[in-house]
Amino acid sequence: MTPEIREGEVDFDAPGAGKPSKTWYKIVGSLESGSTPLILLHGGPGAGHEYLSSLIDLYHKHGTPLIFYDQIGYKGFYILGQSWGGILAGAYASRRPKGLLKAVIHSGPASIPLYVKGCNDLLAALPPDVRRTLEDCERRGDHESEEFEKASAVFYGRHVCRLDPYPDDVLMAFKHLKEDPTAYLTLQGPSEFVIIGSLKEWEGWQDAHKIEVETLLINARYDEVTSLSIEPWFKHIPKVKWVTLENSSHMAHYEERERFMEIVGEFLSK
């Protein structure tokens, strides 16, 4: 089944930008089909949409239209947010927006302090030489050197994406972050392990009790977003289901693609 695909740009008001702003969107499938669309919120911050492209499987297997941007005010929709997008999904759902029917938080932490604690536990389990290199580079504020990149690659290979080689769409996400790290540096900081940006003290679970819609939580056994930082969502969202995939890390929608789509598809179609 070849989907109908539409792309375009929409104007929006970005306070502080000082100029008119536009954002790109892509719609896969027809919004007039009668099936509730799924809005996709990417991670990073600033990683772009490409690495979520595997979710087109949900269209092919379940007929779910996909929107790679938030269509504000649509009469009925689902949202799926991955990583930083999961943070957005949780915050958005807690505002009880009109039309939201279900939410999926995919590897999005409920607490940044708990995310950091979980990362520290993962770092402690790395080979001693890799751990020392990362600790030394963090201490010096050295995030550009070849030694930091090589040591970081070990962490990424264990806890961000365990596929070798990385899928092209995942590489595109890393490319976006390298070419324009503005959002990443502002919100997170210069590395995955030490958060010094404006998200440093973020505790999304504090508003999670306000989420009225059914919510699916997905993370993975080797995920950099450990269960420690997912658990507060589970404790505080009233109608919630939590699935941890056993053979994946942060990119479960590629690492266990078939199982991931089965879980999400069944949740949305109930």
C-alpha positions as CSV (number, residue, x, y, z in Angstrom):
1,M,0.0,0.0,0.0
2,T,1.6,3.2,-1.2
3,P,0.6,6.1,1.2
4,E,-0.5,9.5,0.2
5,I,2.3,11.9,1.3
6,R,2.0,15.6,1.8
7,E,4.8,18.0,2.8
8,G,4.8,21.7,3.5
9,E,5.5,24.6,5.9
10,V,3.3,26.4,8.4
11,D,3.8,29.8,10.0
12,F,4.0,30.0,13.8
13,D,4.8,32.6,16.4
14,A,8.1,31.9,18.2
15,P,8.5,34.5,21.0
16,G,12.0,35.9,21.1
17,A,12.9,34.9,17.6
18,G,12.4,38.5,16.4
19,K,11.2,37.4,13.0
20,P,8.5,35.3,11.2
21,S,9.0,31.6,11.8
22,K,8.0,28.5,9.8
23,T,8.2,24.9,10.6
24,W,8.1,21.9,8.2
25,Y,5.6,19.1,8.4
26,K,4.9,15.8,6.6
27,I,1.7,13.9,6.6
28,V,1.7,10.2,5.6
29,G,-1.7,8.8,4.7
30,S,-5.0,10.7,4.5
31,L,-6.4,12.6,7.4
32,E,-9.8,12.0,5.9
33,S,-9.5,8.2,6.1
34,G,-11.4,7.9,9.3
35,S,-8.4,6.6,11.2
36,T,-7.0,8.7,14.1
37,P,-3.6,10.2,13.1
38,L,-0.5,9.8,15.2
39,I,1.6,13.0,15.8
40,L,5.3,12.3,16.1
41,L,7.6,14.4,18.3
42,H,11.3,13.8,17.7
43,G,14.1,13.9,20.2
44,G,17.5,15.6,20.4
45,P,16.6,18.3,21.1
46,G,17.2,19.2,17.5
47,A,17.6,15.7,16.0
48,G,15.1,16.2,13.2
49,H,12.4,13.9,12.0
50,E,14.3,11.4,9.8
51,Y,15.2,8.9,12.5
52,L,11.5,8.3,13.3
53,S,10.9,7.2,9.7
54,S,10.6,3.6,10.7
55,L,7.3,4.4,12.3
56,I,5.8,4.4,8.7
57,D,5.3,0.7,9.6
58,L,2.4,1.7,11.7
59,Y,0.7,3.1,8.5
60,H,1.4,0.0,6.5
61,K,0.3,-2.5,9.2
62,H,-2.5,-0.6,11.0
63,G,-3.5,2.2,8.6
64,T,-2.5,4.9,11.1
65,P,-1.9,8.3,9.4
66,L,1.3,9.9,10.6
67,I,2.0,13.6,11.2
68,F,5.6,14.6,11.6
69,Y,4.5,17.8,13.4
70,D,1.8,18.9,15.8
71,Q,-1.4,19.9,14.0
72,I,-2.8,22.1,16.7
73,G,-6.6,21.9,17.2
74,Y,-7.1,18.7,15.1
75,K,-10.4,17.1,16.1
76,G,-8.8,13.9,17.4
77,F,-5.3,12.6,17.4
78,Y,-2.6,10.5,19.2
79,I,0.9,11.6,20.0
80,L,4.1,9.7,20.2
81,G,7.2,11.4,21.5
82,Q,10.7,9.8,21.6
83,S,13.5,10.9,24.0
84,W,13.2,14.8,24.2
85,G,10.0,14.3,22.2
86,G,8.8,12.1,25.1
87,I,9.3,14.9,27.5
88,L,7.2,17.1,25.2
89,A,4.5,14.5,24.9
90,G,4.3,14.2,28.7
91,A,4.2,17.9,29.2
92,Y,1.6,18.4,26.4
93,A,-0.6,15.6,27.6
94,S,-0.6,17.0,31.2
95,R,-2.3,20.2,29.8
96,R,-5.2,18.1,28.7
97,P,-5.3,19.5,25.1
98,K,-8.6,19.2,23.3
99,G,-8.7,16.3,20.8
100,L,-5.8,14.2,22.4
101,L,-7.0,10.6,22.6
102,K,-3.9,8.6,23.6
103,A,-0.2,9.3,24.2
104,V,3.0,7.2,23.8
105,I,6.2,8.2,25.7
106,H,9.1,6.4,24.1
107,S,12.3,6.6,26.1
108,G,11.4,10.0,27.5
109,P,12.5,10.6,31.1
110,A,10.0,11.8,33.7
111,S,12.9,13.4,35.6
112,I,16.2,14.8,34.4
113,P,17.9,14.3,37.8
114,L,16.9,10.6,37.7
115,Y,18.0,10.4,34.1
116,V,21.4,11.6,35.1
117,K,21.6,9.2,38.0
118,G,20.7,6.3,35.6
119,C,23.3,7.4,33.2
120,N,25.9,7.5,36.0
121,D,25.0,3.9,36.7
122,L,25.6,3.0,33.1
123,L,28.8,4.9,32.9
124,A,30.1,3.0,36.0
125,A,29.6,-0.3,34.1
126,L,31.7,0.8,31.1
127,P,35.2,-0.6,30.7
128,P,37.5,1.3,33.2
129,D,39.6,3.0,30.5
130,V,36.5,4.3,28.7
131,R,35.0,5.5,31.9
132,R,38.2,7.3,32.9
133,T,38.4,9.0,29.5
134,L,34.8,10.3,29.7
135,E,35.3,11.5,33.3
136,D,38.6,13.2,32.5
137,C,37.1,14.9,29.4
138,E,34.0,16.0,31.4
139,R,36.3,17.4,34.1
140,R,38.2,19.4,31.6
141,G,35.1,20.5,29.6
142,D,36.6,18.7,26.6
143,H,33.7,17.6,24.4
144,E,35.4,18.1,21.0
145,S,38.5,15.9,21.1
146,E,38.9,12.6,19.3
147,E,39.4,10.7,22.6
148,F,36.0,12.0,23.9
149,E,34.3,11.0,20.7
150,K,35.8,7.5,20.7
151,A,34.8,7.0,24.3
152,S,31.3,8.4,23.8
153,A,30.9,6.0,20.8
154,V,31.3,3.1,23.3
155,F,28.5,4.4,25.4
156,Y,26.3,5.1,22.3
157,G,26.9,1.6,21.0
158,R,25.6,0.1,24.2
159,H,22.9,2.5,25.3
160,V,21.8,4.7,22.3
161,C,21.7,2.3,19.3
162,R,23.0,-1.2,19.4
163,L,22.7,-1.8,15.7
164,D,26.0,-2.0,13.7
165,P,26.0,-0.2,11.4
166,Y,23.6,2.5,12.5
167,P,20.6,3.0,10.2
168,D,21.0,5.9,7.8
169,D,18.1,7.7,9.4
170,V,19.7,7.5,12.8
171,L,23.0,8.8,11.4
172,M,21.0,11.7,10.0
173,A,19.8,12.6,13.5
174,F,23.4,12.7,14.7
175,K,24.3,14.9,11.6
176,H,21.6,17.4,12.5
177,L,22.9,17.6,16.1
178,K,26.4,18.2,14.9
179,E,25.6,20.7,12.2
180,D,23.4,22.9,14.5
181,P,23.6,22.0,18.2
182,T,21.9,25.2,19.4
183,A,18.8,23.5,20.8
184,Y,20.8,20.6,22.3
185,L,23.4,22.8,24.0
186,T,20.7,25.2,25.3
187,L,18.4,22.6,26.8
188,Q,20.8,19.7,27.6
189,G,24.4,20.8,27.4
190,P,27.5,19.5,25.6
191,S,27.1,15.8,26.4
192,E,24.6,13.0,27.1
193,F,26.0,12.4,30.6
194,V,26.1,15.8,32.4
195,I,23.1,18.0,32.0
196,I,23.9,21.7,32.5
197,G,21.2,23.2,30.2
198,S,17.8,24.6,31.1
199,L,16.4,21.0,31.4
200,K,18.8,20.3,34.3
201,E,16.1,20.3,37.1
202,W,13.1,19.3,35.0
203,E,10.6,17.0,36.8
204,G,7.8,16.3,34.4
205,W,6.2,13.7,36.7
206,Q,5.0,16.5,39.0
207,D,2.2,17.2,36.5
208,A,1.7,13.6,35.3
209,H,-1.4,13.1,37.5
210,K,-3.1,15.6,35.2
211,I,-2.8,13.3,32.2
212,E,-6.3,12.0,31.5
213,V,-5.7,9.9,28.3
214,E,-4.4,6.3,28.2
215,T,-0.6,6.5,28.0
216,L,1.9,3.9,26.8
217,L,5.5,4.0,28.2
218,I,8.2,2.3,26.3
219,N,11.9,2.0,27.2
220,A,14.4,-0.8,26.8
221,R,16.8,-2.9,28.9
222,Y,19.9,-1.2,27.6
223,D,18.3,2.3,27.2
224,E,20.2,5.4,28.4
225,V,16.8,6.5,29.7
226,T,16.8,3.8,32.4
227,S,13.7,2.5,34.2
228,L,14.7,4.7,37.1
229,S,13.7,7.8,35.1
230,I,10.6,6.1,33.6
231,E,9.1,4.9,36.8
232,P,7.7,8.3,38.0
233,W,5.5,8.4,34.9
234,F,4.2,5.0,35.8
235,K,3.5,5.9,39.4
236,H,1.7,9.2,38.6
237,I,-0.2,8.8,35.2
238,P,-3.6,7.4,36.1
239,K,-4.2,5.3,33.0
240,V,-0.8,3.9,32.0
241,K,0.9,0.8,30.6
242,W,4.6,0.2,30.6
243,V,6.6,-2.0,28.3
244,T,10.4,-2.6,28.6
245,L,11.9,-4.2,25.5
246,E,14.7,-6.7,26.3
247,N,17.0,-6.5,23.3
248,S,17.1,-2.7,22.6
249,S,18.5,0.6,23.9
250,H,17.3,4.1,23.0
251,M,16.3,3.4,19.4
252,A,13.9,0.5,20.0
253,H,11.9,1.6,17.0
254,Y,14.8,0.3,14.9
255,E,16.5,-2.2,17.2
256,E,13.3,-4.3,17.7
257,R,11.3,-2.7,15.0
258,E,8.7,-5.4,14.4
259,R,8.0,-5.9,18.2
260,F,7.9,-2.1,18.7
261,M,5.4,-1.5,16.0
262,E,3.3,-4.4,17.3
263,I,3.1,-2.9,20.8
264,V,2.3,0.6,19.6
265,G,-0.1,-0.5,16.9
266,E,-2.1,-2.7,19.3
267,F,-2.2,0.1,21.9
268,L,-3.5,2.7,19.4
269,S,-6.0,0.4,17.8
270,K,-7.8,-0.8,21.0
